[in-house]
Amino acid sequence: MIHNQTDMKIPVREVVVEGTLTLPPGAKSVVLFAHGSGSGRFSHRNQYVAKEFNKASIGTLLFDLLTQEEEETDVVTAEYRFNIPMLAERLIGATERLRNDPKTKRLAFGYFGASTGAAAALIAAAKLPKDIAAVVSRGGRPDLAGDYLPRVVGAPTLLLVGGLDTEVIELNKETMAQMRAEKKLVIVPGATHLFEESGTLEQVAKVSAEWFLRYLH
């Protein structure tokens, strides 16, 4: 299957972030990835999941939430990775860029967020209720979305947490009580926070693709 792949520069406020848009033949939806700290569009985990989505005819946008300079600063100071409102603004900017692109403007949109990126995805979904039709959180910190959680009403949200990631399991359970949208918690047995154990990331990709196919198609 030949995919239409485009490298993009996405202006957001005072910076330009870079991404890769992949559209498989017959794609009816596109999922934007919001990565966690220390990650980016070249993360092997996100690349694997994105390729599995593409096999299911789901388009993907992998992009860097931070510029290279910000990433280098963040490694030393950690000043950007927990700036969730800023990360959400970058995600909204990328969404608006796709909404105005002839190739993608008629597609259904979803978010796949990991770690702190999951909180950014939920804030962005709350701010774009007519644009975002589904959200998946992988090992996410949705609790960091705070007061925006009850405002996510139109985007059914799947929360995926590793069975050995006990602290994050509890944070996700507490978060669910604040969410008004349809939501589901799936605990992946034997998985730690990054889903590095054999077969666990494959399960994440499978369950996530099923969620997006259900709500975006």
NUTI-678218 format. One record per residue (C-alpha): residue number from 1; residue in three letters; x negated, y negated, z negated. Coordinates in Angstrom, 3 decimals. Each point is the difference from the previous one (the first is absolute). Example, Ala and Ser with C-alpha at 12.3 -4.5 7.8 and 13.67 -1.06 7.14 Angstrom:
2
{1; ALA; {-12.300; 4.500; -7.800}}
{2; SER; {-1.370; -3.440; 0.660}}
***
This chain:
217
{1; MET; {0.000; 0.000; 0.000}}
{2; ILE; {-1.497; -3.319; 1.114}}
{3; HIS; {0.596; -2.859; -2.440}}
{4; ASN; {0.044; -3.696; 0.847}}
{5; GLN; {-2.667; -1.428; -2.334}}
{6; THR; {-0.736; -3.707; -0.414}}
{7; ASP; {-2.546; -1.781; -2.204}}
{8; MET; {1.548; -3.130; -1.459}}
{9; LYS; {-1.098; -3.188; -1.737}}
{10; ILE; {2.766; -1.167; -2.321}}
{11; PRO; {-0.040; -3.608; -1.241}}
{12; VAL; {1.434; -0.350; -3.501}}
{13; ARG; {-0.127; -3.444; -1.564}}
{14; GLU; {-3.666; -1.051; -0.018}}
{15; VAL; {-1.558; 3.356; 0.941}}
{16; VAL; {0.058; 2.548; 2.815}}
{17; VAL; {0.212; 3.705; -0.842}}
{18; GLU; {-0.636; 2.858; 2.405}}
{19; GLY; {2.084; 3.056; 0.765}}
{20; THR; {0.727; 2.837; 2.412}}
{21; LEU; {3.508; 0.539; 1.350}}
{22; THR; {0.779; 3.490; 1.318}}
{23; LEU; {3.239; 0.693; 1.860}}
{24; PRO; {0.731; 3.588; 1.052}}
{25; PRO; {2.280; 0.604; 3.003}}
{26; GLY; {3.639; -0.449; -0.965}}
{27; ALA; {-0.755; -1.668; -3.341}}
{28; LYS; {3.124; -1.474; -1.610}}
{29; SER; {-1.757; -1.287; -3.108}}
{30; VAL; {-3.298; -1.331; -1.295}}
{31; VAL; {-1.438; 0.421; -3.500}}
{32; LEU; {-2.381; -2.628; -1.370}}
{33; PHE; {-2.637; 1.311; -2.426}}
{34; ALA; {-0.832; -1.986; -3.143}}
{35; HIS; {-3.146; 1.493; -1.482}}
{36; GLY; {-1.351; -0.157; -3.525}}
{37; SER; {-3.213; -1.584; -1.262}}
{38; GLY; {-3.250; 1.010; 1.653}}
{39; SER; {1.862; 1.361; 3.003}}
{40; GLY; {0.886; -1.226; 3.473}}
{41; ARG; {1.109; 0.975; 3.460}}
{42; PHE; {-2.897; 2.448; 0.336}}
{43; SER; {0.916; 1.953; -3.165}}
{44; HIS; {-0.083; 3.683; 0.947}}
{45; ARG; {3.085; 0.657; -2.149}}
{46; ASN; {2.081; -2.682; 1.694}}
{47; GLN; {-1.335; 0.985; 3.426}}
{48; TYR; {1.029; 3.612; -0.578}}
{49; VAL; {3.514; -0.932; -1.141}}
{50; ALA; {0.388; -2.473; 2.880}}
{51; LYS; {-0.941; 2.697; 2.550}}
{52; GLU; {2.590; 2.343; -1.502}}
{53; PHE; {2.601; -2.773; 0.313}}
{54; ASN; {-1.020; -0.529; 3.629}}
{55; LYS; {0.519; 3.730; 0.684}}
{56; ALA; {3.578; -0.506; -1.266}}
{57; SER; {0.461; -2.922; 2.469}}
{58; ILE; {-0.313; -2.623; -2.743}}
{59; GLY; {-2.083; -3.057; 0.874}}
{60; THR; {-2.585; -1.269; -2.481}}
{61; LEU; {-1.852; -3.204; -0.842}}
{62; LEU; {-3.179; 0.558; -1.986}}
{63; PHE; {-1.471; -3.349; -0.997}}
{64; ASP; {-2.319; -1.568; -2.534}}
{65; LEU; {1.750; -1.970; -2.716}}
{66; LEU; {-3.279; -1.805; -0.722}}
{67; THR; {-2.558; -1.629; 2.286}}
{68; GLN; {-3.524; 1.420; -0.027}}
{69; GLU; {-1.199; -2.914; -2.126}}
{70; GLU; {2.811; 0.507; -2.513}}
{71; GLU; {-0.721; 3.732; -0.127}}
{72; GLU; {-3.674; -0.656; -0.772}}
{73; THR; {0.956; -2.453; -2.746}}
{74; ASP; {2.611; 2.372; -1.415}}
{75; VAL; {-2.531; 2.818; -0.406}}
{76; VAL; {-1.870; -2.241; -2.449}}
{77; THR; {2.779; -2.040; -1.645}}
{78; ALA; {3.207; 2.063; 0.541}}
{79; GLU; {1.776; -3.345; 0.439}}
{80; TYR; {2.113; 1.004; 3.011}}
{81; ARG; {1.075; 3.600; -0.582}}
{82; PHE; {2.551; -0.909; -2.690}}
{83; ASN; {1.156; -3.215; 1.687}}
{84; ILE; {3.228; 1.741; 0.973}}
{85; PRO; {1.868; -3.144; 1.195}}
{86; MET; {-2.844; -0.773; 2.414}}
{87; LEU; {-0.073; 3.597; 1.297}}
{88; ALA; {3.785; -0.162; 0.488}}
{89; GLU; {-0.353; -3.219; 2.013}}
{90; ARG; {-2.548; 1.694; 2.260}}
{91; LEU; {2.417; 2.899; 0.523}}
{92; ILE; {2.864; -2.390; 0.765}}
{93; GLY; {-2.234; -1.796; 2.489}}
{94; ALA; {-0.803; 3.262; 1.778}}
{95; THR; {3.707; 0.896; 0.042}}
{96; GLU; {0.916; -3.334; 1.565}}
{97; ARG; {-2.742; 0.484; 2.585}}
{98; LEU; {1.543; 3.332; 1.048}}
{99; ARG; {3.525; -1.418; -0.115}}
{100; ASN; {-1.072; -2.566; 2.592}}
{101; ASP; {-1.889; 2.472; 2.190}}
{102; PRO; {1.961; 1.214; 3.074}}
{103; LYS; {-1.382; 3.530; -0.505}}
{104; THR; {1.313; 0.330; -3.551}}
{105; LYS; {2.729; -2.563; -0.631}}
{106; ARG; {2.835; 2.473; 0.657}}
{107; LEU; {-1.443; 2.777; -2.185}}
{108; ALA; {1.061; 0.878; -3.560}}
{109; PHE; {-2.622; -0.982; -2.603}}
{110; GLY; {-1.232; 1.851; -3.079}}
{111; TYR; {-2.847; -0.353; -2.511}}
{112; PHE; {-2.432; 2.640; -1.269}}
{113; GLY; {-1.768; -1.363; -3.082}}
{114; ALA; {-2.791; 1.558; -2.060}}
{115; SER; {-1.109; -1.012; -3.508}}
{116; THR; {0.322; -3.804; -0.361}}
{117; GLY; {1.121; -0.157; 3.639}}
{118; ALA; {3.251; 1.690; -1.055}}
{119; ALA; {0.858; -2.982; -2.198}}
{120; ALA; {-0.769; -2.365; 2.881}}
{121; ALA; {2.253; 2.107; 2.244}}
{122; LEU; {2.917; -0.213; -2.439}}
{123; ILE; {-0.367; -3.768; -0.400}}
{124; ALA; {-0.086; -0.406; 3.778}}
{125; ALA; {3.054; 2.273; 0.365}}
{126; ALA; {1.843; -2.124; -2.559}}
{127; LYS; {-0.858; -3.156; 1.957}}
{128; LEU; {0.901; 1.532; 3.386}}
{129; PRO; {3.232; 1.884; -0.755}}
{130; LYS; {1.194; -0.068; 3.612}}
{131; ASP; {-3.294; 1.227; 1.439}}
{132; ILE; {-1.199; 2.871; -2.180}}
{133; ALA; {2.072; 3.181; 0.147}}
{134; ALA; {-2.097; 2.368; -2.171}}
{135; VAL; {-3.025; 0.075; -2.317}}
{136; VAL; {-2.335; 2.811; -1.076}}
{137; SER; {-2.374; -0.408; -2.947}}
{138; ARG; {-3.004; 2.391; -0.242}}
{139; GLY; {-1.636; 0.066; -3.406}}
{140; GLY; {1.414; -3.478; -0.290}}
{141; ARG; {0.274; -2.630; -2.702}}
{142; PRO; {3.552; -1.201; 0.749}}
{143; ASP; {0.158; -1.366; -3.554}}
{144; LEU; {-2.253; -2.838; 1.183}}
{145; ALA; {2.854; -1.280; 2.183}}
{146; GLY; {1.632; -1.199; -3.218}}
{147; ASP; {3.142; -2.107; 0.390}}
{148; TYR; {0.240; 0.820; 3.715}}
{149; LEU; {0.939; 3.642; -0.666}}
{150; PRO; {3.773; -0.595; -0.438}}
{151; ARG; {-0.052; -2.137; 3.146}}
{152; VAL; {-0.964; 2.946; 2.203}}
{153; VAL; {3.517; 0.986; 1.030}}
{154; GLY; {-0.048; 1.023; 3.653}}
{155; ALA; {-3.151; 2.144; 0.169}}
{156; PRO; {0.305; 3.566; -1.371}}
{157; THR; {-3.243; 0.649; -1.858}}
{158; LEU; {-1.920; 3.270; -0.387}}
{159; LEU; {-2.496; 0.136; -2.859}}
{160; LEU; {-2.732; 2.653; 0.428}}
{161; VAL; {-2.258; 0.686; -2.988}}
{162; GLY; {-2.591; 2.697; -0.674}}
{163; GLY; {1.003; 2.498; -2.683}}
{164; LEU; {-3.295; -0.594; -1.852}}
{165; ASP; {0.343; -3.801; 0.179}}
{166; THR; {1.918; -0.098; -3.273}}
{167; GLU; {-0.261; -3.716; -0.786}}
{168; VAL; {1.215; -0.995; 3.460}}
{169; ILE; {2.860; 2.518; -0.222}}
{170; GLU; {1.277; -1.790; -3.100}}
{171; LEU; {-0.391; -3.437; 1.619}}
{172; ASN; {1.991; 1.202; 3.019}}
{173; LYS; {2.766; 1.425; -2.200}}
{174; GLU; {0.291; -3.304; -1.854}}
{175; THR; {0.067; -1.857; 3.316}}
{176; MET; {2.864; 2.092; 1.375}}
{177; ALA; {2.295; -1.214; -2.753}}
{178; GLN; {-0.433; -3.568; 1.293}}
{179; MET; {0.618; 0.786; 3.658}}
{180; ARG; {3.428; -0.455; 1.577}}
{181; ALA; {-0.817; 1.490; 3.403}}
{182; GLU; {0.306; 3.719; 0.627}}
{183; LYS; {-3.132; 1.579; -1.441}}
{184; LYS; {-1.614; 3.386; -0.459}}
{185; LEU; {-3.035; 1.142; -1.996}}
{186; VAL; {-1.992; 2.941; 1.358}}
{187; ILE; {-2.836; 1.394; -2.122}}
{188; VAL; {-2.606; 1.908; 2.034}}
{189; PRO; {-1.283; 2.935; -2.090}}
{190; GLY; {-3.744; 0.186; -0.592}}
{191; ALA; {-0.740; -3.428; 1.462}}
{192; THR; {-2.009; -2.766; -1.650}}
{193; HIS; {0.350; -3.722; 0.765}}
{194; LEU; {-1.653; 0.062; 3.438}}
{195; PHE; {1.508; 3.318; 1.187}}
{196; GLU; {-3.444; 1.399; 0.786}}
{197; GLU; {0.914; 3.585; -0.901}}
{198; SER; {0.522; 2.538; 2.783}}
{199; GLY; {3.414; -0.246; 1.638}}
{200; THR; {1.255; -2.925; -2.094}}
{201; LEU; {-0.471; -2.762; 2.585}}
{202; GLU; {1.638; 2.238; 2.598}}
{203; GLN; {3.032; 0.210; -2.279}}
{204; VAL; {0.019; -3.788; -0.397}}
{205; ALA; {-0.022; -0.469; 3.780}}
{206; LYS; {2.766; 2.558; 0.559}}
{207; VAL; {2.382; -1.308; -2.650}}
{208; SER; {-0.664; -3.630; 0.968}}
{209; ALA; {0.629; 0.650; 3.695}}
{210; GLU; {3.291; 1.724; -0.860}}
{211; TRP; {1.018; -3.025; -2.102}}
{212; PHE; {-0.760; -2.459; 2.787}}
{213; LEU; {1.686; 2.140; 2.653}}
{214; ARG; {3.086; 0.127; -2.195}}
{215; TYR; {0.275; -3.727; -0.631}}
{216; LEU; {-1.711; -1.643; 2.985}}
{217; HIS; {1.433; 2.087; 2.861}}
***
